[in-house]
């Protein structure tokens, strides 16, 4: 091999080596670009997943807080209702135990209120058996006169002691077209509803 061939061979080898280095550099650059792209995509996916996890945790926290809030509300409502029931049970017992002039005045007011609302007519008058000595036809006539004046002459009454009444008075029209429950139990039930409405405001 002469010097010219040797020089040509060296030039070819040098050119091939240069091209190989260029290809290698280009491959390394592409590798770094792809690695960087992969790392960026991985970071984005990691961030997205982290956001999803945080959103799930926040939702679960809200659900737990809502459940706790509902349980606290239910517990408070149960306690409130128990307190209302206890209060009115005690009040009903005390009202039913009153006697003497206080009971007479109470029954008179309840009877006159009912008659004022109902006006004249024929009524069954229901009351506690213990009040049979007080609630008489004469007594009812007096109550109707106090409530209705001249219209009282158009009233008639049938006495009906009732074991389910502990106090107060109930008027039921003989044709069942009208009634007015002014027993202590009925009045206290109305007060319970009003109290619940006030507490709910």
C-alpha positions as CSV (number, residue, x, y, z in Angstrom):
1,X,0.0,0.0,0.0
2,X,1.6,3.2,-1.1
3,X,1.4,6.5,0.8
4,X,-1.4,7.9,-1.3
5,X,-3.7,4.9,-0.5
6,X,-2.7,5.1,3.1
7,X,-3.6,8.8,3.2
8,X,-7.0,8.1,1.5
9,X,-7.7,5.3,4.0
10,X,-6.9,7.6,6.9
11,X,-9.1,10.3,5.5
12,X,-12.0,7.8,5.1
13,X,-11.4,6.6,8.6
14,X,-11.3,10.1,10.0
15,X,-14.4,11.1,8.1
16,X,-16.2,7.9,9.4
17,X,-15.1,8.7,12.9
18,X,-16.3,12.2,12.6
19,X,-19.6,11.1,11.3
20,X,-19.8,8.5,14.1
21,X,-19.1,11.2,16.7
22,X,-21.7,13.4,15.1
23,X,-24.3,10.6,15.2
24,X,-23.3,9.8,18.8
25,X,-23.6,13.4,19.9
26,X,-26.9,13.7,18.1
27,X,-28.1,10.5,19.8
28,X,-27.0,11.8,23.2
29,X,-28.8,15.1,22.6
30,X,-32.0,13.2,21.6
31,X,-31.6,11.0,24.6
32,X,-31.3,14.0,26.9
33,X,-34.3,15.7,25.2
34,X,-36.4,12.5,25.6
35,X,-35.3,12.1,29.2
36,X,-36.2,15.7,29.9
37,X,-39.5,15.3,28.2
38,X,-40.2,12.2,30.2
39,X,-39.3,13.9,33.4
40,X,-41.6,16.8,32.6
41,X,-44.5,14.5,31.8
42,X,-43.8,12.5,34.9
43,X,-43.8,15.7,37.0
44,X,-47.1,16.8,35.3
45,X,-48.7,13.4,36.0
46,X,-47.4,13.4,39.6
47,X,-48.8,16.9,40.1
48,X,-52.2,16.0,38.5
49,X,-52.4,12.8,40.7
50,X,-51.4,14.8,43.7
51,X,-54.2,17.3,42.9
52,X,-56.7,14.4,42.5
53,X,-55.6,12.9,45.8
54,X,-55.9,16.3,47.5
55,X,-59.4,16.8,46.0
56,X,-60.4,13.3,47.2
57,X,-59.1,14.1,50.7
58,X,-61.0,17.4,50.7
59,X,-64.2,15.8,49.6
60,X,-63.9,13.0,52.2
61,X,-63.2,15.7,54.8
62,X,-66.3,17.6,53.8
63,X,-68.4,14.4,53.8
64,X,-67.1,13.6,57.3
65,X,-67.8,17.2,58.5
66,X,-71.3,17.1,57.0
67,X,-71.9,13.7,58.6
68,X,-70.7,15.0,61.9
69,X,-72.7,18.1,61.5
70,X,-75.9,16.1,60.7
71,X,-75.2,13.8,63.7
72,X,-74.7,16.8,66.0
73,X,-77.9,18.4,64.6
74,X,-79.8,15.1,65.2
75,X,-78.5,14.8,68.7
76,X,-79.4,18.5,69.4
77,X,-82.9,18.0,68.0
78,X,-83.4,14.8,70.1
79,X,-82.2,16.6,73.2
80,X,-84.4,19.6,72.4
81,X,-87.4,17.4,71.8
82,X,-86.7,15.4,75.0
83,X,-86.5,18.7,76.9
84,X,-89.7,20.0,75.4
85,X,-91.5,16.7,76.2
86,X,-90.3,16.7,79.7
87,X,-91.2,20.3,80.2
88,X,-94.8,19.9,78.9
89,X,-95.3,16.5,80.7
90,X,-94.4,18.3,84.0
91,X,-96.6,21.2,83.1
92,X,-99.5,19.0,82.1
93,X,-99.2,17.1,85.4
94,X,-99.1,20.4,87.3
95,X,-102.1,21.8,85.4
96,X,-104.2,18.6,85.9
97,X,-103.4,18.7,89.7
98,X,-104.7,22.2,90.3
99,X,-107.9,22.4,92.3
100,X,-110.3,24.7,94.1
101,X,-110.9,28.2,92.7
102,X,-107.9,28.1,90.4
103,X,-109.3,25.0,88.6
104,X,-112.8,26.6,88.5
105,X,-111.4,29.8,87.0
106,X,-109.4,27.9,84.5
107,X,-112.3,25.7,83.3
108,X,-114.5,28.8,83.1
109,X,-112.1,30.6,80.8
110,X,-111.6,27.5,78.7
111,X,-115.3,27.0,78.3
112,X,-116.0,30.6,77.4
113,X,-113.2,30.7,74.9
114,X,-114.5,27.5,73.2
115,X,-118.1,28.8,73.1
116,X,-117.0,32.2,71.7
117,X,-115.3,30.4,68.8
118,X,-118.2,27.9,68.2
119,X,-121.2,30.2,68.7
120,X,-124.6,28.8,69.6
121,X,-125.7,25.2,69.0
122,X,-126.3,21.8,70.6
123,X,-123.1,20.4,72.1
124,X,-121.8,17.3,73.9
125,X,-119.5,18.6,76.6
126,X,-116.7,16.3,77.5
127,X,-114.6,16.8,80.7
128,X,-112.7,15.0,83.4
129,X,-114.9,12.9,85.7
130,X,-113.4,14.7,88.7
131,X,-114.9,17.9,87.4
132,X,-118.4,16.5,87.3
133,X,-119.4,18.4,90.4
134,X,-118.4,21.7,88.8
135,X,-119.4,21.3,85.2
136,X,-123.1,21.2,85.3
137,X,-125.9,22.4,83.0
138,X,-126.4,25.5,85.1
139,X,-122.6,26.2,85.0
140,X,-122.6,25.8,81.2
141,X,-125.5,28.1,80.9
142,X,-123.6,30.8,82.8
143,X,-120.5,30.3,80.6
144,X,-122.6,30.5,77.4
145,X,-124.2,33.7,78.6
146,X,-120.8,35.2,79.5
147,X,-119.5,34.2,76.0
148,X,-122.4,34.7,73.7
149,X,-124.9,37.0,75.5
150,X,-128.4,36.7,74.0
151,X,-127.3,34.0,71.6
152,X,-126.8,31.7,74.7
153,X,-130.5,30.9,74.7
154,X,-129.9,28.9,71.5
155,X,-127.4,26.7,73.2
156,X,-128.1,23.3,74.7
157,X,-125.6,20.9,76.3
158,X,-125.3,17.2,77.0
159,X,-122.8,16.3,79.8
160,X,-120.3,13.6,78.9
161,X,-117.6,12.8,81.5
162,X,-114.6,11.3,79.7
163,X,-111.9,9.1,81.3
164,X,-109.4,10.2,78.6
165,X,-109.6,13.8,79.8
166,X,-107.6,14.8,82.9
167,X,-108.4,18.5,82.8
168,X,-110.0,21.2,80.6
169,X,-113.1,20.9,78.5
170,X,-114.1,19.8,75.0
171,X,-117.2,20.8,73.0
172,X,-118.4,18.6,70.1
173,X,-121.5,19.6,68.1
174,X,-124.2,16.9,68.4
175,X,-124.2,16.7,64.6
176,X,-120.4,16.5,64.7
177,X,-120.0,19.5,62.3
178,X,-117.9,21.4,64.8
179,X,-115.7,20.8,67.8
180,X,-113.4,22.8,70.0
181,X,-110.8,20.9,72.1
182,X,-109.8,23.1,75.0
183,X,-108.5,20.3,77.3
184,X,-105.2,20.9,79.0
185,X,-103.5,18.2,76.8
186,X,-104.7,19.9,73.6
187,X,-103.7,23.4,74.7
188,X,-100.2,22.1,75.7
189,X,-99.8,20.4,72.3
190,X,-100.5,23.7,70.6
191,X,-98.0,25.4,72.8
192,X,-95.4,22.7,72.0
193,X,-95.8,23.4,68.3
194,X,-95.4,27.1,68.8
195,X,-92.4,26.5,71.0
196,X,-90.8,24.3,68.3
197,X,-91.5,27.0,65.7
198,X,-89.9,29.7,67.9
199,X,-86.8,27.5,68.5
200,X,-86.5,26.8,64.8
201,X,-86.3,30.5,63.9
